[in-house]
């Protein structure tokens, strides 16, 4: 499977359909397979096998009681209370709930940031030509995590960065709506906007980690469901309105509307419940010697965490699980060059898959979050491999013999696969969130998601190699059915390595896991 999601990481959406067709040799297929952001929190139209798009990319399993959490201290020798500690220390009133999570101001702030990330797809159609630049800031997400964890601004490690990220995003889209007039300036503005989303993504992910630490798989899964449900809702809004707004009012208007969305991130930053670091502590942390020592300690902590078996082994499995080859790029050329699917139709499919993503989150939250991780991966991988085989029907035209048009078959198949994809990716997020120790939530989670995205890119490259071996090009699809079968069967290869994942203890309330 490929990642997600996003940060999610969408080569088959309406944006990709507007690109100039290229010869589909191994090099082109690799580019097509890796062109989407790995994490704007979306799942794209999937072909060939069960795929997870962009779980970037937005691309968090609590350590057991014997972990090293107690070793992560500040430079003065005592651990600062986290936002989670502050939240638990206050006696709060009852709130409305969604996905089993209290909609407190703090949790609402997190959900709104995810919603903004999802709805920012509003301007995708208007930026199709230069959108490839938007993936660049997502490649260095661990750097943002390091900055957020190590350098407090105005006494805060999370709140201040969220506020500034929103302002940066608003600036980038304001420039697009007003003064940008060349492809180079447009690329620079979009790069700036993508940077703001990537940074806020890392920060809000770290906030989710802080709240998920020490919780059971069920409770942590509820919080992740709220976040990704909000992102899916934003994706539905953007998919529904993006095309019509561009056609009716033009791209400048859409950019202007989009400019207001990041300001929501800045506005809700004040709701974040975070312990404020005193000015004296900030001065020590930001002083020359203090910053160098803090940075060294942070790097040591990261290395100590990553090499622990209860972190390294699950991460290795996720990488290998994502690195199996897929035929997504070949299917993209088939549906556009052979079947003639238009950007408008792919936009409708995008709306359907956004709705399907929300359904997948709901299915996970209400039916799967208390099921052991190994069982979820086993069942969803097998079912996903079987469902991916249905693409053979589309390639060979057998669907038309059953009275199902290509368009309806693509919509139905994409809907079902996306529901399963989202439901199967949620455990990855829960697992990664519970692995992160205190004090370096942003850095480690971003690192884990980057490793997951690296697995997705690897799968795309291997798939590109198989595409060349089977002789599939942009106009030659004779061996495409065989390529689909091989790629889907390969997704079963990581299953013997399920023992690398932690085995839940079965006590849903103590938040512990046990490992073989």
C-alpha positions in Angstrom: 0.0 0.0 0.0 1.0 3.5 -0.4 0.9 6.2 2.1 -1.4 8.6 2.8 -2.6 11.3 4.4 -2.1 13.0 2.6 -0.3 14.2 4.4 -1.9 11.4 2.2 -0.8 12.2 0.3 -3.7 12.5 -6.0 -2.2 11.7 -9.4 -5.7 10.7 -10.7 -7.6 13.7 -9.5 -8.8 16.6 -11.6 -5.5 18.4 -11.2 -3.4 15.6 -12.7 -5.9 15.2 -15.5 -4.9 18.6 -16.8 -1.3 17.8 -17.2 0.4 17.1 -20.5 0.5 13.3 -21.2 4.0 11.9 -21.0 5.5 8.7 -22.4 4.9 6.2 -19.6 8.3 4.6 -19.3 9.8 3.8 -15.9 11.0 7.4 -15.4 7.6 9.0 -16.3 5.8 6.5 -14.2 8.0 7.2 -11.2 7.3 10.9 -11.6 3.6 10.4 -11.8 3.6 8.0 -8.9 5.4 10.5 -6.6 4.0 13.8 -7.8 1.3 14.2 -5.2 1.9 15.7 -1.8 2.3 13.0 0.8 -0.1 14.5 3.1 -2.6 17.1 2.5 -4.9 14.7 4.3 -6.7 13.4 1.2 -7.2 10.1 -0.5 -7.2 10.3 -4.3 -8.8 8.2 -6.9 -7.1 4.8 -6.5 -6.4 2.3 -9.3 -4.6 -1.0 -9.5 -4.4 -1.9 -5.8 -5.5 -0.6 -2.4 -3.7 2.7 -2.1 -3.4 5.3 0.6 -2.9 8.8 -0.7 -1.1 11.5 1.1 -1.2 10.6 4.6 1.6 13.0 4.9 0.7 15.2 4.5 -0.7 15.0 7.7 2.7 11.3 6.5 1.1 9.0 15.7 1.6 3.5 19.5 2.2 4.7 23.1 5.3 3.3 24.6 4.8 0.7 27.2 5.2 1.4 30.8 8.8 0.4 30.5 9.6 3.0 27.9 12.0 5.8 28.2 9.6 8.7 28.6 11.1 9.6 32.0 14.4 10.2 30.4 13.2 13.1 28.3 13.8 16.2 30.4 14.5 19.8 29.8 17.9 21.4 30.2 17.2 22.3 33.8 16.4 18.7 34.7 12.7 18.7 35.1 10.1 17.9 32.5 7.7 20.8 31.7 4.0 19.9 32.0 2.6 19.2 28.6 -0.7 20.6 27.3 -2.2 17.2 28.1 -1.1 17.6 31.7 -2.6 21.1 31.9 -5.8 19.9 30.3 -6.2 17.1 32.8 -5.4 19.3 35.8 -8.4 21.5 35.1 -11.9 20.6 36.1 -13.9 21.1 33.0 -17.6 20.9 32.2 -19.2 18.4 29.8 -19.0 19.2 26.1 -20.7 17.9 23.0 -18.9 14.9 21.6 -17.9 13.8 18.0 -16.4 10.4 17.3 -16.4 9.9 21.1 -14.2 13.0 21.8 -15.3 16.0 23.8 -15.5 19.1 21.7 -13.6 21.2 24.2 -12.1 24.5 22.8 -8.7 22.7 22.8 -9.9 19.8 20.7 -12.0 22.1 18.5 -8.8 24.0 17.7 -7.1 20.8 16.5 -10.2 19.8 14.5 -10.5 23.2 12.8 -6.8 23.1 11.7 -7.4 19.7 10.1 -10.5 21.0 8.4 -8.6 24.0 7.0 -6.0 21.6 5.6 -8.7 19.6 3.9 -10.6 22.6 2.5 -7.5 24.3 1.1 -8.0 22.0 -1.9 -10.5 24.7 -3.0 -7.8 26.3 -5.2 -6.3 23.1 -6.6 -8.0 23.4 -10.0 -6.8 27.0 -10.3 -3.2 26.0 -9.6 -2.9 22.8 -11.6 0.0 24.0 -13.8 2.4 24.7 -10.9 1.0 22.5 -8.2 4.0 20.2 -8.3 6.0 22.7 -6.4 3.6 22.3 -3.4 5.1 18.9 -2.6 8.6 20.3 -1.8 8.0 21.6 1.7 6.6 18.3 2.8 9.9 16.5 2.1 11.6 18.2 5.2 8.8 17.9 7.8 11.1 16.6 10.5 13.0 19.9 10.4 9.7 21.8 11.3 9.2 19.3 14.1 12.7 20.0 15.4 12.1 23.8 15.3 8.8 23.6 17.1 10.1 21.2 19.8 13.4 23.1 20.4 12.7 26.8 19.8 9.7 28.4 21.7 8.3 31.6 20.2 6.8 34.1 22.7 6.9 31.3 25.3 5.0 28.7 23.3 6.1 25.7 21.2 2.7 25.1 19.5 0.4 28.1 19.7 2.8 30.7 18.3 3.8 28.5 15.3 0.1 27.8 14.5 -0.6 31.5 14.5 2.4 32.4 12.2 1.6 29.5 9.9 -1.9 30.8 9.3 -0.6 34.3 8.6 2.0 32.9 6.1 -0.7 30.9 4.3 -3.0 34.0 4.1 -0.2 36.0 2.7 0.6 33.5 0.0 -2.9 33.2 -1.3 -3.4 37.0 -1.1 -0.4 37.4 -3.4 -2.0 34.9 -5.8 -5.2 36.9 -5.8 -3.6 40.2 -6.4 -0.1 40.7 -7.7 1.1 37.3 -9.1 1.3 37.4 -12.8 3.9 34.9 -13.9 4.5 31.2 -13.4 7.6 31.8 -11.4 5.9 34.2 -9.0 3.0 31.8 -8.8 5.2 28.9 -8.0 6.9 30.9 -5.3 3.6 31.9 -3.7 2.3 28.3 -3.8 5.5 27.1 -2.3 5.0 29.6 0.5 1.5 28.4 1.1 2.5 24.8 1.1 5.2 25.6 3.6 2.6 27.1 5.9 0.3 24.1 5.7 3.2 21.6 6.2 4.4 23.5 9.3 1.0 23.8 10.8 0.4 20.1 10.0 3.5 19.1 12.0 2.5 21.3 14.9 -1.1 20.1 15.1 0.1 16.5 14.8 2.3 17.0 17.8 -0.7 18.3 19.7 -2.6 15.1 18.9 0.4 13.1 20.0 0.4 14.9 23.4 -3.2 14.2 23.9 -3.0 10.6 22.7 0.0 9.6 24.9 -0.9 7.2 27.7 -4.4 6.6 26.3 -5.8 3.3 25.1 -5.9 2.4 21.5 -9.7 3.1 21.6 -9.4 6.6 23.0 -6.4 7.6 20.8 -8.4 6.2 17.8 -11.3 8.5 18.7 -9.1 11.6 18.7 -7.5 10.6 15.3 -11.0 10.0 13.9 -12.1 13.5 14.9 -9.0 15.0 13.2 -9.2 13.0 10.0 -13.0 13.3 9.9 -12.6 17.1 10.0 -10.0 16.9 7.2 -12.3 14.7 5.1 -15.2 17.2 5.6 -12.9 20.0 4.4 -12.1 17.8 1.4 -15.8 17.4 0.6 -16.3 21.2 0.8 -13.4 21.9 -1.5 -14.3 19.2 -4.0 -17.9 20.4 -4.2 -17.2 24.1 -4.7 -13.7 24.3 -6.4 -14.8 23.6 -10.0 -17.9 25.7 -9.9 -16.2 28.7 -8.3 -13.4 28.7 -10.9 -15.9 28.5 -13.8 -18.2 31.1 -12.4 -15.9 33.7 -10.8 -12.4 33.0 -12.1 -9.2 32.0 -10.5 -8.4 35.3 -8.8 -11.7 35.1 -6.9 -10.9 31.6 -5.7 -7.5 32.7 -4.6 -9.1 35.5 -2.6 -11.5 33.2 -0.9 -8.7 30.7 -0.1 -6.7 33.5 1.5 -9.2 33.7 4.3 -9.0 30.0 5.2 -5.5 30.0 6.8 -6.6 32.8 9.0 -8.9 30.2 10.8 -5.7 28.5 11.9 -4.4 31.7 13.3 -7.7 32.4 15.0 -8.0 29.1 16.8 -4.4 29.2 18.0 -5.5 31.1 21.0 -7.7 28.1 22.0 -4.7 25.8 22.3 -4.2 24.8 25.9 -0.4 25.0 26.3 1.9 25.6 29.2 3.8 28.9 28.7 7.6 28.8 29.1 8.9 31.7 31.2 11.0 34.4 29.6 14.0 33.2 31.7 13.7 29.7 30.4 13.3 31.0 26.8 16.4 33.1 27.2 18.4 30.0 28.3 17.0 27.9 25.5 17.7 30.5 22.8 21.1 31.5 24.0 24.0 30.3 22.0 25.3 27.6 24.4 21.8 26.8 25.6 20.5 26.3 22.0 23.5 24.2 21.0 23.1 22.0 24.1 19.4 21.7 23.6 19.8 20.7 19.9 22.4 18.1 20.8 20.1 16.6 23.4 17.2 16.7 21.0 19.2 14.8 18.3 20.3 12.2 21.0 16.8 11.8 22.1 15.6 11.2 18.5 18.2 8.6 17.9 17.6 6.9 21.2 13.9 6.7 20.4 14.1 5.6 16.8 16.5 2.7 17.6 14.3 1.3 20.4 12.8 -2.0 19.2 9.2 -1.0 20.1 9.6 2.0 17.7 12.0 0.7 15.1 10.2 -2.6 14.4 6.7 -1.1 13.8 8.3 1.7 11.7 10.1 -0.9 9.6 6.8 -2.8 9.0 5.0 0.4 8.0 7.8 1.3 5.5 7.7 -2.2 3.9 3.9 -2.2 3.9 3.9 1.1 2.0 6.8 0.1 -0.3 5.0 -2.6 -2.3 4.6 -1.7 -6.0 1.4 -0.3 -7.4 0.1 0.4 -10.9 -1.4 3.8 -10.1 0.5 5.8 -12.7 -0.2 3.3 -15.5 -3.9 3.4 -14.6 -3.9 7.1 -14.7 -2.7 7.1 -18.3 -5.2 4.4 -19.1 -8.2 6.3 -17.8 -7.2 9.6 -19.4 -5.7 8.5 -22.7 -7.7 5.3 -23.4 -11.0 5.9 -21.6 -11.0 9.7 -22.1 -12.0 10.6 -18.5 -12.2 14.4 -18.4 -11.0 16.7 -15.6 -14.6 17.5 -14.8 -15.4 13.9 -14.3 -12.4 13.3 -12.2 -13.5 16.2 -10.1 -16.8 14.4 -9.4 -14.8 11.3 -8.5 -12.8 13.4 -6.1 -16.0 14.5 -4.3 -17.1 10.9 -4.0 -13.7 9.8 -2.6 -13.8 12.6 -0.1 -17.1 11.4 1.1 -15.8 7.9 1.1 -12.8 9.0 3.2 -15.2 10.4 5.9 -17.1 7.1 5.8 -13.9 5.2 6.3 -13.1 7.3 9.4 -16.5 6.6 10.8 -16.2 2.9 10.2 -12.8 2.8 11.9 -14.1 4.8 14.9 -17.3 2.9 15.5 -16.2 -0.7 14.6 -12.4 -1.1 14.4 -10.6 1.1 16.9 -10.7 -1.6 19.7 -9.6 -4.4 17.4 -5.9 -5.4 17.6 -3.7 -3.7 15.1 -2.3 -6.9 13.6 -5.8 -8.1 12.8 -6.8 -4.8 11.2 -3.7 -4.8 8.9 -4.2 -8.5 8.1 -7.9 -8.2 7.1 -7.7 -4.9 5.3 -4.6 -5.9 3.3 -6.2 -9.1 2.1 -9.5 -7.4 1.2 -7.7 -4.5 -0.4 -5.6 -6.9 -2.6 -8.8 -8.6 -3.7 -10.6 -5.4 -4.5 -7.7 -4.1 -6.4 -8.1 -7.0 -8.8 -11.4 -5.5 -10.0 -9.4 -3.0 -12.1 -8.8 -5.9 -14.5 -12.5 -5.7 -15.3 -12.2 -2.0 -16.3 -9.0 -2.6 -18.3 -10.4 -5.5 -20.2 -13.9 -3.9 -20.7 -15.7 -6.8 -18.9 -17.6 -4.3 -16.8 -19.5 -3.1 -19.9 -20.5 -6.7 -20.6 -22.2 -6.6 -17.2 -24.0 -3.4 -18.2 -21.8 -1.1 -16.0 -20.4 1.9 -17.8 -16.7 2.8 -17.3 -17.7 6.0 -15.4 -20.0 4.3 -12.9 -17.5 1.4 -12.4 -14.7 3.9 -11.7 -16.9 5.8 -9.2 -18.1 2.7 -7.4 -14.7 1.0 -7.3 -13.0 4.2 -6.1 -15.6 4.7 -3.4 -15.2 1.2 -1.9 -11.4 1.2 -2.1 -11.2 4.6 -0.5 -13.4 3.6 2.4 -11.2 0.6 3.1 -8.0 2.7 2.5 -8.9 5.3 5.1 -10.1 2.7 7.6 -6.8 0.8 7.2 -4.6 3.9 7.5 -6.1 5.1 10.8 -4.3 2.4 12.8 -1.0 3.7 11.4 -1.7 7.2 12.8 -2.8 5.8 16.2 0.4 3.6 16.3 2.7 6.5 15.4 1.1 8.8 17.9 1.5 6.4 20.8 5.2 5.8 19.9 6.3 9.4 20.5 7.9 10.1 23.8 7.4 13.5 25.7 9.4 16.5 24.6 9.9 15.6 21.0 6.4 14.9 19.7 6.6 17.0 16.6 10.1 15.8 15.5 9.5 12.1 16.0 6.0 12.0 14.5 7.1 14.0 11.5 10.0 11.6 11.1 7.8 8.5 11.3 5.4 10.0 8.7 8.4 10.8 6.5 9.5 7.2 6.7 6.0 6.1 5.7 6.0 8.5 2.8 9.5 7.2 1.7 7.9 3.8 1.6 5.2 5.1 -0.6 7.7 6.7 -3.0 9.7 3.5 -3.0 6.5 1.6 -4.0 6.0 4.1 -6.8 9.5 3.6 -8.1 9.2 -0.2 -8.0 5.9 0.0 -9.8 7.5 2.2 -12.4 10.1 -0.4 -13.0 7.5 -3.1 -13.4 5.6 -0.9 -15.8 8.6 -0.7 -18.0 9.3 -4.4 -17.7 5.7 -5.2 -18.8 6.0 -2.8 -21.7 3.1 -0.5 -20.6 3.3 3.0 -22.1 0.9 5.9 -22.4 -0.7 4.3 -25.4 0.2 0.6 -25.0 -1.9 -1.3 -22.4 -1.7 -4.9 -23.5 0.0 -6.1 -20.4 -1.7 -3.8 -18.0 -4.0 -6.5 -16.6 -0.9 -8.6 -15.7 0.7 -5.6 -14.1 -2.4 -5.0 -11.9 -2.4 -8.7 -10.8 1.3 -8.7 -9.9 1.1 -5.4 -8.0 -2.0 -6.5 -6.0 -0.4 -9.8 -5.1 2.7 -8.1 -4.0 0.7 -6.1 -1.4 0.4 -9.4 0.5 4.2 -9.8 0.9 4.5 -7.8 4.2 1.9 -9.9 6.0 4.4 -12.4 7.5 6.1 -9.4 9.2 3.0 -8.5 11.2 4.8 -9.8 14.2 6.8 -6.6 14.2 3.7 -4.7 15.3 2.8 -4.5 19.0 0.1 -6.8 20.2 -2.6 -5.0 22.2 -3.0 -6.3 25.7 -6.8 -6.4 25.4 -7.3 -4.0 28.3 -8.7 -1.0 26.5 -8.5 1.2 29.5 -4.9 1.0 30.6 -3.3 2.2 27.5 -0.6 -0.5 27.5 0.6 -2.7 24.8 2.6 -5.9 24.8 5.2 -7.0 22.4 6.5 -10.4 21.4 
